[in-house]
């Protein structure tokens, strides 16, 4: 099934209703998790979005936090907690807040974060937004809490892209990082594959078969406008952005066989990256722009290699297993996620690039297309679970997984977008 990406073949998609919403199901227990309580925001009951619930789901999905039940306690941002009572509940941090409808129809949202252990006010945020932005505000609150308590950037207000097929129509979707709020960026009667976010978060490169062969477009998410960047002889596939957003690494067969090329993101004449008689595909840049990881069968079976982005000799990276594809490099440069075929099934693996140590982190058998979160702490991937297609996120050790599951049908090709400035 996964070999279709290496050979530029596409599996048949099952149907998914266009209106389907995702629900987040978190499983697993981490070894070290901060116990945090999110009190019901004052006004949550009458609000169109339950802010406290969204914040709690975000934090739990990260694997860094364990939610402590607050019962029916509701506290706004002006409430000073009795820290000794919260300590007795085993709480280290407390989130309080409120949501109020303003006269102009907007909503005023406020929150405050408390360090219960030290009895310290860690700061707060306030927003005045239209109803359609309430979920985004909740995600930004979760980002604030995450960064204050861990020191790392939160990624809950980022977006993901993925592909579905409904009847004979393929859709490229853009959604919140928890899968909610999905909007169709493009629909087509022909397959859409390999969506790849630009570093600025405003564009997506993808492969379309609308010309009865694979060609590469760059799509502006806000306006819906797009430009054709690669329609050369043969197949044009597997676009990946450089960190500065100026260059795409692509796979072309214009000169015979699938080979790696570098192409200006605005289009133009491609530059061949390496000479090989093998199939080279699925390139991905490192965040520093110095290297490109890719898949090649030059050793007789698909394995992952690394080559300088200026060209040169390729170095083999994966040695465990005889079929390894779909590389994704963490933004911090420390980890490589990829799919390995093990005893006939496809599992998500993670490699520590400093030591070369690898581990399978899933118990599913049809994983594909891993993509790191912008803070390098989570991976999104597609898989089969409970008899149907699903998007999953996992921590790097595989201990905390969250299913972002549609009501029914097939979901493929996830890519995690960047943090937008």
C-alpha positions as CSV (number, residue, x, y, z in Angstrom):
1,X,0.0,0.0,0.0
2,X,2.7,2.5,1.0
3,X,4.8,1.6,-2.0
4,X,2.4,3.6,-4.1
5,X,4.2,6.8,-2.9
6,X,7.6,5.5,-4.0
7,X,6.3,4.6,-7.4
8,X,3.9,7.5,-7.7
9,X,0.8,5.3,-7.5
10,X,-2.3,6.2,-5.5
11,X,-4.5,3.8,-3.5
12,X,-8.3,4.1,-3.8
13,X,-9.8,6.3,-1.1
14,X,-13.0,5.4,0.8
15,X,-15.7,8.0,1.3
16,X,-15.7,10.6,4.0
17,X,-18.6,13.1,4.5
18,X,-17.4,16.6,3.8
19,X,-19.1,17.9,7.0
20,X,-17.4,15.4,9.3
21,X,-15.8,16.8,12.4
22,X,-12.9,15.3,14.3
23,X,-13.0,14.2,17.9
24,X,-9.9,13.8,19.9
25,X,-9.4,10.6,21.8
26,X,-6.2,10.5,24.0
27,X,-4.7,7.3,25.2
28,X,-1.6,6.3,27.1
29,X,0.2,7.6,30.2
30,X,3.5,9.4,30.2
31,X,6.1,8.9,32.9
32,X,6.4,12.6,33.9
33,X,3.3,14.8,33.4
34,X,2.5,18.1,35.1
35,X,-0.8,17.9,37.0
36,X,-2.8,20.9,35.8
37,X,-6.4,21.9,36.6
38,X,-8.5,23.9,34.2
39,X,-11.4,25.5,36.0
40,X,-14.6,26.1,34.1
41,X,-14.4,29.6,32.6
42,X,-17.0,31.9,34.0
43,X,-19.6,32.1,31.2
44,X,-18.5,28.8,29.6
45,X,-22.0,27.3,29.9
46,X,-23.6,30.0,27.7
47,X,-20.7,30.2,25.2
48,X,-20.6,28.8,21.7
49,X,-17.3,27.1,22.5
50,X,-16.3,25.4,25.8
51,X,-13.0,27.2,26.3
52,X,-11.8,25.2,29.3
53,X,-12.5,21.9,27.5
54,X,-10.5,22.8,24.4
55,X,-7.6,24.0,26.5
56,X,-7.6,20.8,28.5
57,X,-7.8,18.6,25.4
58,X,-4.8,20.4,23.9
59,X,-2.7,20.1,26.9
60,X,-3.5,16.4,27.4
61,X,-2.7,15.6,23.7
62,X,0.8,17.0,24.2
63,X,1.7,14.3,26.6
64,X,3.2,16.8,29.0
65,X,0.2,17.3,31.2
66,X,-2.3,15.3,33.3
67,X,-5.6,17.0,33.8
68,X,-6.9,17.0,37.4
69,X,-10.7,17.1,37.8
70,X,-11.9,20.4,39.2
71,X,-15.4,19.2,39.9
72,X,-18.0,22.0,39.4
73,X,-15.6,24.7,40.4
74,X,-15.8,27.8,38.2
75,X,-13.2,30.6,38.6
76,X,-12.5,33.7,36.5
77,X,-9.2,35.4,35.8
78,X,-9.8,37.7,38.8
79,X,-10.2,34.9,41.3
80,X,-7.2,34.3,43.6
81,X,-7.0,30.6,44.3
82,X,-6.6,29.2,47.8
83,X,-3.4,27.4,46.9
84,X,-3.3,25.1,49.9
85,X,-6.6,23.5,48.8
86,X,-5.3,23.0,45.2
87,X,-2.1,21.5,46.5
88,X,-4.1,18.9,48.5
89,X,-5.8,18.0,45.2
90,X,-2.3,17.3,43.7
91,X,-2.4,20.2,41.4
92,X,0.8,22.0,40.3
93,X,-0.8,24.6,38.0
94,X,-4.3,26.1,37.7
95,X,-5.9,27.9,34.7
96,X,-8.8,30.2,35.3
97,X,-10.8,32.5,33.0
98,X,-14.0,34.0,31.6
99,X,-15.9,34.4,28.4
100,X,-18.4,37.3,27.9
101,X,-20.4,38.3,25.0
102,X,-19.9,42.0,24.1
103,X,-22.6,44.4,22.9
104,X,-21.1,44.3,19.3
105,X,-21.5,40.5,19.2
106,X,-17.8,39.7,19.8
107,X,-16.6,37.7,22.8
108,X,-14.2,38.9,25.5
109,X,-12.0,36.0,26.6
110,X,-9.6,36.3,29.5
111,X,-7.5,33.8,31.4
112,X,-4.8,33.6,34.1
113,X,-2.3,30.9,35.0
114,X,-1.3,30.1,38.5
115,X,1.7,28.2,39.8
116,X,0.0,26.5,42.7
117,X,3.3,25.0,44.2
118,X,4.9,28.4,44.5
119,X,1.7,30.4,44.9
120,X,2.7,32.6,41.9
121,X,0.7,34.4,39.3
122,X,2.3,33.4,36.0
123,X,0.4,35.9,33.9
124,X,-2.6,36.0,31.6
125,X,-4.1,36.9,28.3
126,X,-7.2,38.6,27.0
127,X,-8.8,38.7,23.6
128,X,-11.9,40.3,21.9
129,X,-12.8,38.2,18.9
130,X,-15.7,37.2,16.7
131,X,-17.4,33.8,17.4
132,X,-15.5,32.1,14.6
133,X,-12.2,32.8,16.3
134,X,-13.1,31.3,19.7
135,X,-11.4,28.0,19.1
136,X,-8.3,29.7,17.9
137,X,-8.2,31.7,21.1
138,X,-8.6,28.6,23.1
139,X,-5.6,27.1,21.3
140,X,-3.6,30.2,21.9
141,X,-4.4,30.0,25.6
142,X,-3.2,26.4,25.6
143,X,0.0,27.6,23.8
144,X,0.5,30.2,26.5
145,X,0.1,27.6,29.3
146,X,2.4,25.1,27.5
147,X,5.2,27.6,27.1
148,X,5.0,29.0,30.6
149,X,5.1,25.5,32.2
150,X,7.6,23.7,29.8
151,X,9.7,26.5,28.3
152,X,8.9,25.2,24.8
153,X,6.7,26.8,22.2
154,X,3.1,25.5,22.1
155,X,1.8,24.3,18.7
156,X,-1.9,24.1,19.4
157,X,-2.8,27.2,17.3
158,X,-1.0,25.7,14.2
159,X,-2.8,24.0,11.3
160,X,-2.6,20.7,9.6
161,X,-3.4,19.7,6.0
162,X,-4.7,16.4,4.8
163,X,-6.5,14.8,1.8
164,X,-9.8,12.9,1.6
165,X,-11.9,11.5,-1.2
166,X,-15.7,11.9,-1.2
167,X,-17.4,10.0,-4.0
168,X,-15.3,10.9,-7.0
169,X,-14.1,14.2,-5.5
170,X,-10.7,14.6,-3.9
171,X,-10.4,17.3,-1.2
172,X,-7.4,19.1,0.2
173,X,-8.3,20.1,3.8
174,X,-6.8,22.6,6.2
175,X,-7.8,22.2,9.8
176,X,-6.8,23.2,13.3
177,X,-4.0,21.1,14.9
178,X,-6.7,19.1,16.8
179,X,-8.5,18.4,13.5
180,X,-11.5,20.7,14.2
181,X,-12.5,23.6,12.0
182,X,-11.6,21.8,8.7
183,X,-12.1,23.8,5.5
184,X,-11.6,22.6,2.0
185,X,-8.8,24.4,0.3
186,X,-9.2,22.5,-3.0
187,X,-11.5,19.9,-4.5
188,X,-10.8,18.0,-7.7
189,X,-12.1,15.1,-9.7
190,X,-8.5,13.8,-9.9
191,X,-6.2,12.7,-7.1
192,X,-4.4,15.2,-4.9
193,X,-1.4,13.9,-3.0
194,X,1.7,15.1,-1.0
195,X,0.6,18.4,0.5
196,X,3.5,20.3,2.0
197,X,3.3,23.5,4.0
198,X,5.5,26.4,3.2
199,X,7.6,27.8,6.1
200,X,5.5,30.9,6.3
201,X,2.3,28.9,6.8
202,X,0.4,30.7,4.0
203,X,1.0,28.3,1.1
204,X,0.8,24.6,0.4
205,X,2.6,22.8,-2.4
206,X,0.9,19.6,-3.6
207,X,0.7,17.1,-6.5
208,X,-2.4,17.1,-8.7
209,X,-3.4,14.5,-11.4
210,X,-5.8,16.9,-13.1
211,X,-3.6,16.9,-16.2
212,X,-3.8,13.1,-16.2
213,X,-0.3,13.0,-14.9
214,X,1.3,14.3,-11.6
215,X,2.1,18.0,-11.7
216,X,3.0,20.3,-8.8
217,X,1.1,23.4,-7.8
218,X,1.7,26.0,-5.0
219,X,-1.6,27.0,-3.5
220,X,-2.2,30.2,-1.5
221,X,-4.5,29.2,1.4
222,X,-6.1,32.5,2.2
223,X,-7.0,33.5,-1.4
224,X,-7.4,30.1,-3.0
225,X,-5.1,31.2,-5.9
226,X,-2.5,28.8,-7.1
227,X,0.4,28.6,-9.6
228,X,1.7,25.7,-11.6
229,X,5.4,25.2,-10.7
230,X,6.3,21.9,-12.3
231,X,4.8,20.3,-15.4
232,X,7.7,18.8,-17.1
233,X,7.8,15.7,-19.2
234,X,6.9,12.6,-17.2
235,X,6.1,12.7,-13.5
236,X,6.4,15.7,-11.2
237,X,6.0,14.8,-7.6
238,X,7.0,14.9,-3.9
239,X,7.5,18.7,-3.3
240,X,9.3,19.7,-0.1
241,X,10.1,23.3,1.0
242,X,13.5,24.7,2.0
243,X,13.5,26.5,5.3
244,X,13.6,29.9,3.7
245,X,10.7,29.1,1.4
246,X,12.6,30.0,-1.8
247,X,13.3,26.5,-3.1
248,X,11.4,23.2,-3.6
249,X,13.0,19.8,-3.7
250,X,11.0,17.7,-6.1
251,X,11.1,14.3,-7.8
252,X,11.0,14.5,-11.6
253,X,11.3,11.8,-14.3
254,X,11.9,14.2,-17.1
255,X,15.3,12.7,-17.9
256,X,14.3,9.1,-17.3
257,X,13.7,7.5,-13.9
258,X,12.7,9.3,-10.8
259,X,15.4,11.7,-9.7
260,X,15.8,14.6,-7.2
261,X,15.9,18.2,-8.4
262,X,15.9,21.7,-6.8
263,X,13.4,24.1,-8.2
264,X,12.7,27.8,-7.5
265,X,9.4,28.0,-5.6
266,X,8.1,30.4,-8.3
267,X,8.9,27.9,-11.0
268,X,11.6,27.9,-13.7
269,X,14.3,25.4,-14.8
270,X,15.1,22.7,-12.2
271,X,18.6,21.8,-11.1
272,X,19.4,18.1,-10.7
273,X,20.6,17.3,-7.3
274,X,22.3,14.0,-7.9
275,X,23.1,11.5,-10.6
276,X,21.6,8.0,-9.9
277,X,20.2,5.1,-11.9
278,X,17.9,4.3,-9.0
279,X,14.5,5.6,-8.0
280,X,15.1,8.6,-5.7
281,X,12.1,10.3,-4.2
282,X,10.4,11.8,-1.1
283,X,13.0,14.5,-0.4
284,X,12.8,16.6,2.8
285,X,15.0,19.5,3.8
286,X,16.6,19.7,7.3
287,X,15.7,22.9,9.1
288,X,19.2,24.3,8.7
289,X,19.0,23.8,4.9
290,X,22.3,21.9,4.7
291,X,21.0,18.5,4.0
292,X,18.1,16.7,2.2
293,X,16.9,13.3,3.4
294,X,15.2,11.1,0.7
295,X,14.2,7.6,-0.2
296,X,16.2,5.5,-2.8
297,X,16.2,1.9,-3.9
298,X,19.9,2.2,-5.0
299,X,20.8,-0.6,-2.6
300,X,18.2,-2.9,-3.9
301,X,15.3,-1.9,-1.6
302,X,13.9,1.4,-0.4
303,X,16.1,3.0,2.3
304,X,16.6,6.5,3.6
305,X,19.6,8.5,2.5
306,X,21.0,12.0,3.2
307,X,22.7,14.2,0.7
308,X,24.1,17.8,1.0
309,X,21.5,20.3,-0.4
310,X,24.3,21.6,-2.7
311,X,24.7,18.1,-4.2
312,X,27.3,15.5,-3.7
313,X,27.6,11.9,-2.4
314,X,24.6,10.4,-0.6
315,X,25.0,8.7,2.7
316,X,22.7,5.9,3.8
317,X,20.9,6.6,7.1
318,X,18.6,3.6,7.8
319,X,20.1,0.1,8.2
320,X,17.4,-1.6,10.3
321,X,14.8,-3.4,8.1
322,X,14.8,-3.8,4.4
323,X,12.0,-1.3,3.5
324,X,12.1,2.2,4.9
325,X,10.3,5.2,3.4
326,X,8.6,8.5,4.1
327,X,11.3,10.4,6.1
328,X,10.4,13.4,8.2
329,X,13.1,15.3,10.1
330,X,12.3,17.1,13.3
331,X,12.7,20.9,13.2
332,X,15.3,20.7,16.0
333,X,17.3,18.3,13.8
334,X,17.4,15.6,16.5
335,X,15.0,13.0,15.2
336,X,14.0,11.2,12.1
337,X,10.5,9.7,11.7
338,X,9.9,7.2,9.0
339,X,7.8,4.2,8.0
340,X,9.4,0.7,8.1
341,X,7.9,-2.5,6.8
342,X,8.3,-5.1,9.6
343,X,7.0,-8.6,9.0
344,X,4.8,-7.4,6.3
345,X,3.2,-4.5,8.2
346,X,4.0,-0.8,8.1
347,X,5.0,0.9,11.4
348,X,6.1,4.4,12.4
349,X,9.7,4.4,13.7
350,X,11.7,7.2,15.3
351,X,15.5,7.5,15.0
352,X,17.8,9.5,17.3
353,X,20.0,11.1,14.7
354,X,22.8,11.5,17.2
355,X,23.1,7.8,18.1
356,X,21.3,6.1,15.2
357,X,19.1,4.2,17.8
358,X,15.6,3.5,16.4
359,X,12.4,2.3,17.9
360,X,8.9,1.4,16.6
361,X,6.4,3.6,18.5
362,X,3.0,2.3,17.3
363,X,1.1,-0.9,17.6
364,X,-0.9,-0.3,14.4
365,X,0.0,-2.0,11.1
366,X,-0.6,0.5,8.3
367,X,1.1,3.7,9.3
368,X,2.1,6.3,6.8
369,X,3.2,9.9,6.2
370,X,4.7,11.0,9.5
371,X,5.1,14.8,10.0
372,X,6.6,16.6,13.0
373,X,5.0,19.3,15.0
374,X,6.8,22.7,14.8
375,X,8.2,22.2,18.3
376,X,9.5,18.7,17.5
377,X,7.5,17.1,20.4
378,X,4.7,15.4,18.5
379,X,4.3,13.5,15.2
380,X,1.1,13.3,13.1
381,X,0.6,10.3,10.9
382,X,-2.1,8.4,9.0
383,X,-3.0,4.8,9.9
384,X,-5.8,2.2,10.1
385,X,-7.3,1.8,13.5
386,X,-10.5,-0.1,14.5
387,X,-11.1,-0.9,10.9
388,X,-11.0,2.5,9.4
389,X,-8.6,5.3,8.4
390,X,-7.6,7.8,11.0
391,X,-5.2,10.6,11.8
392,X,-3.1,10.1,14.9
393,X,-0.7,12.2,16.9
394,X,1.9,10.6,19.1
395,X,4.7,11.7,21.4
396,X,8.2,10.7,20.3
397,X,8.3,7.8,22.8
398,X,4.8,6.5,21.7
399,X,3.4,6.7,25.2
400,X,0.7,9.3,24.5
401,X,-1.4,9.0,21.3
402,X,-4.4,11.0,20.2
403,X,-6.8,9.9,17.5
404,X,-8.2,12.7,15.3
405,X,-10.9,10.5,13.8
406,X,-13.5,11.4,11.2
407,X,-17.0,9.9,11.5
408,X,-16.2,7.4,8.8
409,X,-14.1,7.0,5.7
410,X,-10.5,7.5,4.6
411,X,-8.1,10.3,5.6
412,X,-4.6,10.5,4.1
413,X,-1.5,12.6,3.5
414,X,-1.2,14.7,6.7
415,X,1.3,17.5,7.0
416,X,1.8,19.7,10.1
417,X,2.0,23.4,9.3
418,X,4.5,25.8,10.9
419,X,3.9,28.3,13.8
420,X,2.7,31.5,12.1
421,X,4.3,34.7,13.2
